[in-house]
Amino acid sequence: MKVVVLGAGAVGAYYGGQLARAGHEVTCFARGATLAALRERGLEIRTPEGTFQARVTATDRVEALGSADFALLAVKSYSLEGIAPVVRHCAQQGTAIVPLLNGVETAERLAQLGVPPAAVVGGLTTIGAVRIAPGVVERRGPLQIVIVGEFDGRITERAGRIAAALRDAGVDARASDHIRVELWQKFVFIAALAAACGLARSAVGPLRAHRLGRRLLERAVAEVVAVARARGIALPDNEAARVLALIDGLPGAMKPSFLVDLEAGGPTELDILSGAVARFAEEARVATPIHDTATVALDVSNRNLIETFTNR
């Protein structure tokens, strides 16, 4: 299959490399040092099972992106507007767009940016991937999960083919008939963990072990579950308990990417995590004091950092 990767950072480069190694024709849209590295050396993918090199086509020219079977959109949420013209071009070529961004608003944001909704296939990923250097990515841990699905609940041929291509590349991938619910299930987990760890400036272990830290995690989870239900998302009855069990199973030293970005002094995805929870809660008249606090405490500095990052 022909695959385009939009955003050759940790997630995009990892899945692009796996697809290329499996024999798929992969083109990465990249700029700067990443573009130079991909042209010179290709991708280097490091995993617990070993390291491999994968040759891909790399370009920074939108017009060089022809029709493909699908495009993996794997940028940070605050970079979505910047790459929107490229996404629109791919959609106009008949390419299915599979966003692997955090949050639950990506499809709506893409529509607002001029991407036809019919071109977008819902997607989410669970993976511990780190960008070591331009074109060099390391997967840490066993998880490499991708779930795709149509927002109307149909299992279409294109969703099935996308999942099959990823499985062929060694990824734990499947097509879902309830992708919106699955996006929210991931959102409950990442938004709650980001808020609690971000407010405490702590890895999950010390926070989990502290009596009040545990309460903070529980309340952060409960708030997102309440917002989801107020918005008509049919989460399972045991959703809060399920998410807390996932958090309890995390390594103590684990830090959510939100906290890693926060500690690095760079922009974060606050707007589509606690910021989104707070916005949804206001619309639904649901109380979310934990996420409101996280948003207020971190919002001003984050907006300044995003403005600096996007204007570089």
Short mmCIF file of the C-alpha atoms (twelve columns), coordinates in Angstrom:
data_MODEL
# 
_entry.id   MODEL 
# 
loop_
_atom_site.group_PDB 
_atom_site.id 
_atom_site.type_symbol 
_atom_site.label_atom_id 
_atom_site.label_alt_id 
_atom_site.label_comp_id 
_atom_site.label_asym_id 
_atom_site.label_seq_id 
_atom_site.Cartn_x 
_atom_site.Cartn_y 
_atom_site.Cartn_z 
_atom_site.pdbx_PDB_model_num 
ATOM 1   C CA . MET A 1   0.000   0.000  0.000  1 
ATOM 2   C CA . LYS A 2   1.014   3.625  -0.452 1 
ATOM 3   C CA . VAL A 3   1.239   5.419  2.886  1 
ATOM 4   C CA . VAL A 4   1.970   9.041  3.763  1 
ATOM 5   C CA . VAL A 5   3.288   10.018 7.194  1 
ATOM 6   C CA . LEU A 6   2.447   13.571 8.224  1 
ATOM 7   C CA . GLY A 7   4.619   14.301 11.231 1 
ATOM 8   C CA . ALA A 8   7.761   12.155 11.382 1 
ATOM 9   C CA . GLY A 9   8.274   12.501 15.119 1 
ATOM 10  C CA . ALA A 10  8.206   9.598  17.559 1 
ATOM 11  C CA . VAL A 11  4.811   8.113  16.675 1 
ATOM 12  C CA . GLY A 12  4.741   8.857  12.953 1 
ATOM 13  C CA . ALA A 13  8.303   7.738  12.337 1 
ATOM 14  C CA . TYR A 14  7.805   4.536  14.305 1 
ATOM 15  C CA . TYR A 15  4.738   3.391  12.392 1 
ATOM 16  C CA . GLY A 16  6.186   4.653  9.112  1 
ATOM 17  C CA . GLY A 17  9.296   2.591  9.729  1 
ATOM 18  C CA . GLN A 18  7.331   -0.535 10.552 1 
ATOM 19  C CA . LEU A 19  5.194   -0.143 7.427  1 
ATOM 20  C CA . ALA A 20  8.261   0.456  5.240  1 
ATOM 21  C CA . ARG A 21  10.028  -2.610 6.626  1 
ATOM 22  C CA . ALA A 22  6.932   -4.674 5.775  1 
ATOM 23  C CA . GLY A 23  7.209   -3.582 2.148  1 
ATOM 24  C CA . HIS A 24  4.718   -0.735 1.981  1 
ATOM 25  C CA . GLU A 25  5.601   2.399  0.007  1 
ATOM 26  C CA . VAL A 26  6.044   5.103  2.651  1 
ATOM 27  C CA . THR A 27  6.491   8.829  2.060  1 
ATOM 28  C CA . CYS A 28  7.243   11.091 5.025  1 
ATOM 29  C CA . PHE A 29  6.434   14.789 4.928  1 
ATOM 30  C CA . ALA A 30  9.159   16.464 6.964  1 
ATOM 31  C CA . ARG A 31  11.234  19.604 7.246  1 
ATOM 32  C CA . GLY A 32  14.615  20.752 8.504  1 
ATOM 33  C CA . ALA A 33  16.921  18.302 10.230 1 
ATOM 34  C CA . THR A 34  14.360  15.502 10.071 1 
ATOM 35  C CA . LEU A 35  14.042  15.845 6.295  1 
ATOM 36  C CA . ALA A 36  17.823  15.797 5.890  1 
ATOM 37  C CA . ALA A 37  18.190  12.736 8.125  1 
ATOM 38  C CA . LEU A 38  15.472  10.782 6.322  1 
ATOM 39  C CA . ARG A 39  16.995  11.540 2.931  1 
ATOM 40  C CA . GLU A 40  20.489  10.608 4.060  1 
ATOM 41  C CA . ARG A 41  19.920  7.592  6.301  1 
ATOM 42  C CA . GLY A 42  16.230  6.720  6.308  1 
ATOM 43  C CA . LEU A 43  14.566  5.794  9.576  1 
ATOM 44  C CA . GLU A 44  16.271  4.026  12.455 1 
ATOM 45  C CA . ILE A 45  13.761  2.201  14.641 1 
ATOM 46  C CA . ARG A 46  14.893  0.852  18.006 1 
ATOM 47  C CA . THR A 47  12.700  -1.629 19.875 1 
ATOM 48  C CA . PRO A 48  13.141  -4.056 22.779 1 
ATOM 49  C CA . GLU A 49  13.350  -6.773 20.112 1 
ATOM 50  C CA . GLY A 50  16.136  -5.106 18.113 1 
ATOM 51  C CA . THR A 51  17.055  -2.209 15.835 1 
ATOM 52  C CA . PHE A 52  16.453  -1.838 12.107 1 
ATOM 53  C CA . GLN A 53  16.819  0.711  9.324  1 
ATOM 54  C CA . ALA A 54  13.985  1.514  6.927  1 
ATOM 55  C CA . ARG A 55  14.254  3.454  3.701  1 
ATOM 56  C CA . VAL A 56  11.438  5.904  3.023  1 
ATOM 57  C CA . THR A 57  10.799  8.714  0.576  1 
ATOM 58  C CA . ALA A 58  11.040  12.106 2.269  1 
ATOM 59  C CA . THR A 59  9.801   15.441 0.979  1 
ATOM 60  C CA . ASP A 60  8.932   18.929 2.144  1 
ATOM 61  C CA . ARG A 61  6.946   19.733 -0.999 1 
ATOM 62  C CA . VAL A 62  3.190   19.398 -0.694 1 
ATOM 63  C CA . GLU A 63  2.781   18.935 -4.434 1 
ATOM 64  C CA . ALA A 64  5.046   15.868 -4.282 1 
ATOM 65  C CA . LEU A 65  2.450   14.022 -2.224 1 
ATOM 66  C CA . GLY A 66  0.328   12.094 -4.685 1 
ATOM 67  C CA . SER A 67  -2.637  9.835  -4.023 1 
ATOM 68  C CA . ALA A 68  -2.049  7.246  -1.304 1 
ATOM 69  C CA . ASP A 69  -4.141  4.602  0.420  1 
ATOM 70  C CA . PHE A 70  -3.934  6.404  3.746  1 
ATOM 71  C CA . ALA A 71  -2.023  9.078  5.625  1 
ATOM 72  C CA . LEU A 72  -1.042  8.786  9.270  1 
ATOM 73  C CA . LEU A 73  -1.391  12.218 10.862 1 
ATOM 74  C CA . ALA A 74  0.890   12.189 13.899 1 
ATOM 75  C CA . VAL A 75  1.653   15.722 15.037 1 
ATOM 76  C CA . LYS A 76  1.144   17.391 18.391 1 
ATOM 77  C CA . SER A 77  -2.270  19.006 18.714 1 
ATOM 78  C CA . TYR A 78  -0.811  22.520 18.723 1 
ATOM 79  C CA . SER A 79  0.791   21.823 15.302 1 
ATOM 80  C CA . LEU A 80  -2.473  20.820 13.623 1 
ATOM 81  C CA . GLU A 81  -3.260  24.224 12.132 1 
ATOM 82  C CA . GLY A 82  0.223   24.480 10.663 1 
ATOM 83  C CA . ILE A 83  -0.007  21.171 8.828  1 
ATOM 84  C CA . ALA A 84  -3.669  21.575 7.801  1 
ATOM 85  C CA . PRO A 85  -2.862  22.688 4.213  1 
ATOM 86  C CA . VAL A 86  -0.894  19.469 3.717  1 
ATOM 87  C CA . VAL A 87  -3.737  17.390 5.152  1 
ATOM 88  C CA . ARG A 88  -6.225  19.135 2.853  1 
ATOM 89  C CA . HIS A 89  -4.004  18.397 -0.149 1 
ATOM 90  C CA . CYS A 90  -3.794  14.701 0.759  1 
ATOM 91  C CA . ALA A 91  -7.560  14.494 1.208  1 
ATOM 92  C CA . GLN A 92  -8.076  16.135 -2.177 1 
ATOM 93  C CA . GLN A 93  -5.908  13.390 -3.705 1 
ATOM 94  C CA . GLY A 94  -8.327  10.783 -2.357 1 
ATOM 95  C CA . THR A 95  -6.109  9.730  0.541  1 
ATOM 96  C CA . ALA A 96  -7.827  8.584  3.749  1 
ATOM 97  C CA . ILE A 97  -6.630  10.623 6.733  1 
ATOM 98  C CA . VAL A 98  -5.995  8.712  9.977  1 
ATOM 99  C CA . PRO A 99  -5.276  11.100 12.874 1 
ATOM 100 C CA . LEU A 100 -3.310  9.594  15.765 1 
ATOM 101 C CA . LEU A 101 -3.439  12.712 17.925 1 
ATOM 102 C CA . ASN A 102 -4.415  12.872 21.562 1 
ATOM 103 C CA . GLY A 103 -7.807  14.279 22.483 1 
ATOM 104 C CA . VAL A 104 -11.343 13.803 21.201 1 
ATOM 105 C CA . GLU A 105 -11.772 16.870 18.991 1 
ATOM 106 C CA . THR A 106 -9.369  16.178 16.125 1 
ATOM 107 C CA . ALA A 107 -12.000 15.248 13.528 1 
ATOM 108 C CA . GLU A 108 -14.019 18.366 14.314 1 
ATOM 109 C CA . ARG A 109 -10.909 20.557 14.217 1 
ATOM 110 C CA . LEU A 110 -9.908  19.095 10.850 1 
ATOM 111 C CA . ALA A 111 -13.372 19.857 9.477  1 
ATOM 112 C CA . GLN A 112 -13.050 23.458 10.685 1 
ATOM 113 C CA . LEU A 113 -9.682  23.607 8.889  1 
ATOM 114 C CA . GLY A 114 -11.239 22.558 5.598  1 
ATOM 115 C CA . VAL A 115 -10.603 18.810 5.561  1 
ATOM 116 C CA . PRO A 116 -13.710 16.966 4.280  1 
ATOM 117 C CA . PRO A 117 -15.155 14.835 7.112  1 
ATOM 118 C CA . ALA A 118 -15.644 11.926 4.698  1 
ATOM 119 C CA . ALA A 119 -11.867 11.746 4.230  1 
ATOM 120 C CA . VAL A 120 -11.184 11.221 7.942  1 
ATOM 121 C CA . VAL A 121 -11.033 7.801  9.594  1 
ATOM 122 C CA . GLY A 122 -11.019 7.873  13.390 1 
ATOM 123 C CA . GLY A 123 -7.780  6.646  14.911 1 
ATOM 124 C CA . LEU A 124 -5.936  6.294  18.177 1 
ATOM 125 C CA . THR A 125 -2.693  4.753  19.315 1 
ATOM 126 C CA . THR A 126 -1.160  3.516  22.537 1 
ATOM 127 C CA . ILE A 127 2.624   3.360  22.386 1 
ATOM 128 C CA . GLY A 128 5.661   4.405  24.371 1 
ATOM 129 C CA . ALA A 129 7.779   5.933  21.599 1 
ATOM 130 C CA . VAL A 130 10.557  8.484  22.035 1 
ATOM 131 C CA . ARG A 131 12.360  10.535 19.405 1 
ATOM 132 C CA . ILE A 132 16.073  10.100 20.094 1 
ATOM 133 C CA . ALA A 133 17.301  12.239 17.190 1 
ATOM 134 C CA . PRO A 134 15.999  13.282 13.768 1 
ATOM 135 C CA . GLY A 135 14.984  10.049 12.051 1 
ATOM 136 C CA . VAL A 136 15.797  7.920  15.115 1 
ATOM 137 C CA . VAL A 137 12.944  6.592  17.253 1 
ATOM 138 C CA . GLU A 138 12.854  4.159  20.165 1 
ATOM 139 C CA . ARG A 139 9.854   2.152  21.312 1 
ATOM 140 C CA . ARG A 140 10.009  1.538  25.052 1 
ATOM 141 C CA . GLY A 141 7.781   -1.244 26.278 1 
ATOM 142 C CA . PRO A 142 5.628   -3.799 24.487 1 
ATOM 143 C CA . LEU A 143 2.628   -1.683 23.488 1 
ATOM 144 C CA . GLN A 144 2.140   -0.653 19.853 1 
ATOM 145 C CA . ILE A 145 -1.635  -0.491 19.489 1 
ATOM 146 C CA . VAL A 146 -3.582  1.269  16.742 1 
ATOM 147 C CA . ILE A 147 -7.385  1.308  16.529 1 
ATOM 148 C CA . VAL A 148 -9.172  2.772  13.506 1 
ATOM 149 C CA . GLY A 149 -12.845 3.161  12.709 1 
ATOM 150 C CA . GLU A 150 -15.514 5.137  10.926 1 
ATOM 151 C CA . PHE A 151 -17.368 7.641  13.088 1 
ATOM 152 C CA . ASP A 152 -20.737 6.304  11.903 1 
ATOM 153 C CA . GLY A 153 -19.944 2.868  13.324 1 
ATOM 154 C CA . ARG A 154 -19.587 1.015  10.032 1 
ATOM 155 C CA . ILE A 155 -16.710 -1.408 9.490  1 
ATOM 156 C CA . THR A 156 -15.734 -0.231 6.023  1 
ATOM 157 C CA . GLU A 157 -13.317 -1.731 3.552  1 
ATOM 158 C CA . ARG A 158 -10.900 1.164  3.972  1 
ATOM 159 C CA . ALA A 159 -10.818 0.841  7.765  1 
ATOM 160 C CA . GLY A 160 -10.256 -2.892 7.439  1 
ATOM 161 C CA . ARG A 161 -7.452  -2.419 4.906  1 
ATOM 162 C CA . ILE A 162 -5.698  0.185  7.047  1 
ATOM 163 C CA . ALA A 163 -5.823  -2.092 10.100 1 
ATOM 164 C CA . ALA A 164 -4.638  -5.053 8.001  1 
ATOM 165 C CA . ALA A 165 -1.657  -3.093 6.647  1 
ATOM 166 C CA . LEU A 166 -0.599  -2.165 10.174 1 
ATOM 167 C CA . ARG A 167 -1.007  -5.751 11.392 1 
ATOM 168 C CA . ASP A 168 1.101   -6.867 8.437  1 
ATOM 169 C CA . ALA A 169 3.772   -4.509 9.795  1 
ATOM 170 C CA . GLY A 170 3.718   -6.144 13.232 1 
ATOM 171 C CA . VAL A 171 1.439   -3.610 14.908 1 
ATOM 172 C CA . ASP A 172 -1.431  -4.670 17.171 1 
ATOM 173 C CA . ALA A 173 -4.113  -3.041 15.008 1 
ATOM 174 C CA . ARG A 174 -7.839  -3.514 14.568 1 
ATOM 175 C CA . ALA A 175 -10.908 -1.824 13.112 1 
ATOM 176 C CA . SER A 176 -13.579 -0.700 15.582 1 
ATOM 177 C CA . ASP A 177 -17.327 -0.152 15.208 1 
ATOM 178 C CA . HIS A 178 -17.347 2.275  18.169 1 
ATOM 179 C CA . ILE A 179 -14.263 4.426  17.642 1 
ATOM 180 C CA . ARG A 180 -15.772 7.500  19.316 1 
ATOM 181 C CA . VAL A 181 -16.243 5.609  22.594 1 
ATOM 182 C CA . GLU A 182 -12.711 4.204  22.352 1 
ATOM 183 C CA . LEU A 183 -11.304 7.690  21.770 1 
ATOM 184 C CA . TRP A 184 -13.062 8.848  24.935 1 
ATOM 185 C CA . GLN A 185 -11.788 5.852  26.891 1 
ATOM 186 C CA . LYS A 186 -8.238  6.816  26.012 1 
ATOM 187 C CA . PHE A 187 -9.072  10.450 26.762 1 
ATOM 188 C CA . VAL A 188 -10.264 9.638  30.291 1 
ATOM 189 C CA . PHE A 189 -6.927  7.957  30.970 1 
ATOM 190 C CA . ILE A 190 -4.562  10.527 29.459 1 
ATOM 191 C CA . ALA A 191 -6.443  13.650 30.579 1 
ATOM 192 C CA . ALA A 192 -6.723  12.477 34.186 1 
ATOM 193 C CA . LEU A 193 -3.101  11.335 34.349 1 
ATOM 194 C CA . ALA A 194 -1.845  14.551 32.753 1 
ATOM 195 C CA . ALA A 195 -3.828  16.745 35.151 1 
ATOM 196 C CA . ALA A 196 -2.798  14.894 38.301 1 
ATOM 197 C CA . CYS A 197 0.871   14.405 37.409 1 
ATOM 198 C CA . GLY A 198 1.094   17.909 35.963 1 
ATOM 199 C CA . LEU A 199 -0.319  19.582 39.064 1 
ATOM 200 C CA . ALA A 200 1.906   17.508 41.365 1 
ATOM 201 C CA . ARG A 201 4.945   17.668 39.040 1 
ATOM 202 C CA . SER A 202 5.368   13.991 39.852 1 
ATOM 203 C CA . ALA A 203 5.804   10.651 38.154 1 
ATOM 204 C CA . VAL A 204 2.868   8.340  38.698 1 
ATOM 205 C CA . GLY A 205 4.431   6.177  41.455 1 
ATOM 206 C CA . PRO A 206 4.940   8.771  44.219 1 
ATOM 207 C CA . LEU A 207 1.581   10.364 43.405 1 
ATOM 208 C CA . ARG A 208 -0.206  7.020  43.503 1 
ATOM 209 C CA . ALA A 209 1.388   6.130  46.847 1 
ATOM 210 C CA . HIS A 210 0.393   9.397  48.527 1 
ATOM 211 C CA . ARG A 211 -3.021  9.299  50.216 1 
ATOM 212 C CA . LEU A 212 -4.080  12.654 48.810 1 
ATOM 213 C CA . GLY A 213 -2.328  11.947 45.524 1 
ATOM 214 C CA . ARG A 214 -4.437  8.849  45.122 1 
ATOM 215 C CA . ARG A 215 -7.541  10.920 45.803 1 
ATOM 216 C CA . LEU A 216 -6.391  13.445 43.201 1 
ATOM 217 C CA . LEU A 217 -6.103  10.691 40.584 1 
ATOM 218 C CA . GLU A 218 -9.511  9.263  41.478 1 
ATOM 219 C CA . ARG A 219 -11.218 12.642 41.229 1 
ATOM 220 C CA . ALA A 220 -9.446  13.556 37.995 1 
ATOM 221 C CA . VAL A 221 -10.690 10.304 36.435 1 
ATOM 222 C CA . ALA A 222 -14.226 10.713 37.806 1 
ATOM 223 C CA . GLU A 223 -14.513 14.229 36.380 1 
ATOM 224 C CA . VAL A 224 -13.698 13.140 32.817 1 
ATOM 225 C CA . VAL A 225 -16.075 10.179 33.065 1 
ATOM 226 C CA . ALA A 226 -18.853 12.513 34.243 1 
ATOM 227 C CA . VAL A 227 -18.215 14.898 31.350 1 
ATOM 228 C CA . ALA A 228 -18.226 12.052 28.827 1 
ATOM 229 C CA . ARG A 229 -21.565 10.778 30.074 1 
ATOM 230 C CA . ALA A 230 -23.024 14.288 30.072 1 
ATOM 231 C CA . ARG A 231 -22.060 14.498 26.392 1 
ATOM 232 C CA . GLY A 232 -23.846 11.235 25.619 1 
ATOM 233 C CA . ILE A 233 -20.778 9.002  25.343 1 
ATOM 234 C CA . ALA A 234 -21.790 5.463  26.306 1 
ATOM 235 C CA . LEU A 235 -18.856 4.551  28.524 1 
ATOM 236 C CA . PRO A 236 -19.066 1.228  30.391 1 
ATOM 237 C CA . ASP A 237 -20.453 1.397  33.925 1 
ATOM 238 C CA . ASN A 238 -17.062 0.414  35.367 1 
ATOM 239 C CA . GLU A 239 -15.039 2.926  33.326 1 
ATOM 240 C CA . ALA A 240 -13.579 4.836  36.277 1 
ATOM 241 C CA . ALA A 241 -12.488 1.613  37.981 1 
ATOM 242 C CA . ARG A 242 -11.004 0.328  34.707 1 
ATOM 243 C CA . VAL A 243 -8.926  3.468  34.204 1 
ATOM 244 C CA . LEU A 244 -7.709  3.490  37.808 1 
ATOM 245 C CA . ALA A 245 -6.648  -0.145 37.405 1 
ATOM 246 C CA . LEU A 246 -4.628  0.879  34.332 1 
ATOM 247 C CA . ILE A 247 -2.991  3.669  36.321 1 
ATOM 248 C CA . ASP A 248 -2.220  1.250  39.158 1 
ATOM 249 C CA . GLY A 249 -0.478  -1.029 36.660 1 
ATOM 250 C CA . LEU A 250 1.890   1.647  35.350 1 
ATOM 251 C CA . PRO A 251 5.589   1.574  36.323 1 
ATOM 252 C CA . GLY A 252 6.214   3.944  39.215 1 
ATOM 253 C CA . ALA A 253 8.752   5.993  37.265 1 
ATOM 254 C CA . MET A 254 6.366   6.545  34.358 1 
ATOM 255 C CA . LYS A 255 5.687   10.158 33.435 1 
ATOM 256 C CA . PRO A 256 2.905   11.084 30.999 1 
ATOM 257 C CA . SER A 257 4.134   12.913 27.906 1 
ATOM 258 C CA . PHE A 258 2.322   15.997 29.195 1 
ATOM 259 C CA . LEU A 259 4.603   16.093 32.248 1 
ATOM 260 C CA . VAL A 260 7.698   15.395 30.142 1 
ATOM 261 C CA . ASP A 261 6.841   18.375 27.928 1 
ATOM 262 C CA . LEU A 262 6.070   20.508 30.985 1 
ATOM 263 C CA . GLU A 263 9.396   19.714 32.653 1 
ATOM 264 C CA . ALA A 264 11.255  20.355 29.398 1 
ATOM 265 C CA . GLY A 265 9.849   23.874 29.315 1 
ATOM 266 C CA . GLY A 266 8.164   23.372 25.958 1 
ATOM 267 C CA . PRO A 267 4.544   23.724 24.856 1 
ATOM 268 C CA . THR A 268 2.074   21.120 26.087 1 
ATOM 269 C CA . GLU A 269 -1.256  19.743 24.928 1 
ATOM 270 C CA . LEU A 270 -3.108  21.337 27.837 1 
ATOM 271 C CA . ASP A 271 -5.789  22.824 25.560 1 
ATOM 272 C CA . ILE A 272 -6.976  19.427 24.330 1 
ATOM 273 C CA . LEU A 273 -6.626  17.673 27.713 1 
ATOM 274 C CA . SER A 274 -7.740  19.464 30.894 1 
ATOM 275 C CA . GLY A 275 -8.612  22.539 28.840 1 
ATOM 276 C CA . ALA A 276 -11.070 20.497 26.801 1 
ATOM 277 C CA . VAL A 277 -12.503 18.839 29.916 1 
ATOM 278 C CA . ALA A 278 -13.127 22.265 31.454 1 
ATOM 279 C CA . ARG A 279 -14.794 23.558 28.269 1 
ATOM 280 C CA . PHE A 280 -17.002 20.493 27.923 1 
ATOM 281 C CA . ALA A 281 -17.909 20.692 31.612 1 
ATOM 282 C CA . GLU A 282 -18.996 24.311 31.328 1 
ATOM 283 C CA . GLU A 283 -21.252 23.444 28.376 1 
ATOM 284 C CA . ALA A 284 -22.773 20.483 30.240 1 
ATOM 285 C CA . ARG A 285 -22.925 22.207 33.649 1 
ATOM 286 C CA . VAL A 286 -20.747 19.540 35.248 1 
ATOM 287 C CA . ALA A 287 -18.309 20.388 38.053 1 
ATOM 288 C CA . THR A 288 -14.658 19.636 37.214 1 
ATOM 289 C CA . PRO A 289 -12.557 21.436 39.859 1 
ATOM 290 C CA . ILE A 290 -9.414  19.345 39.274 1 
ATOM 291 C CA . HIS A 291 -9.297  20.018 35.539 1 
ATOM 292 C CA . ASP A 292 -10.356 23.647 36.023 1 
ATOM 293 C CA . THR A 293 -7.419  24.086 38.402 1 
ATOM 294 C CA . ALA A 294 -4.972  22.406 36.026 1 
ATOM 295 C CA . THR A 295 -6.149  24.632 33.198 1 
ATOM 296 C CA . VAL A 296 -5.886  27.861 35.188 1 
ATOM 297 C CA . ALA A 297 -2.537  26.955 36.752 1 
ATOM 298 C CA . LEU A 298 -0.851  26.048 33.486 1 
ATOM 299 C CA . ASP A 299 -2.718  27.912 30.747 1 
ATOM 300 C CA . VAL A 300 -1.009  31.300 30.497 1 
ATOM 301 C CA . SER A 301 2.550   29.979 30.325 1 
ATOM 302 C CA . ASN A 302 1.472   27.249 27.901 1 
ATOM 303 C CA . ARG A 303 -0.099  29.741 25.474 1 
ATOM 304 C CA . ASN A 304 3.098   31.786 25.430 1 
ATOM 305 C CA . LEU A 305 5.178   28.670 24.719 1 
ATOM 306 C CA . ILE A 306 2.862   27.509 21.917 1 
ATOM 307 C CA . GLU A 307 3.038   30.955 20.297 1 
ATOM 308 C CA . THR A 308 6.842   30.841 20.441 1 
ATOM 309 C CA . PHE A 309 6.952   27.274 19.073 1 
ATOM 310 C CA . THR A 310 4.553   27.825 16.171 1 
ATOM 311 C CA . ASN A 311 6.205   31.096 15.119 1 
ATOM 312 C CA . ARG A 312 9.727   29.665 14.927 1 
# 
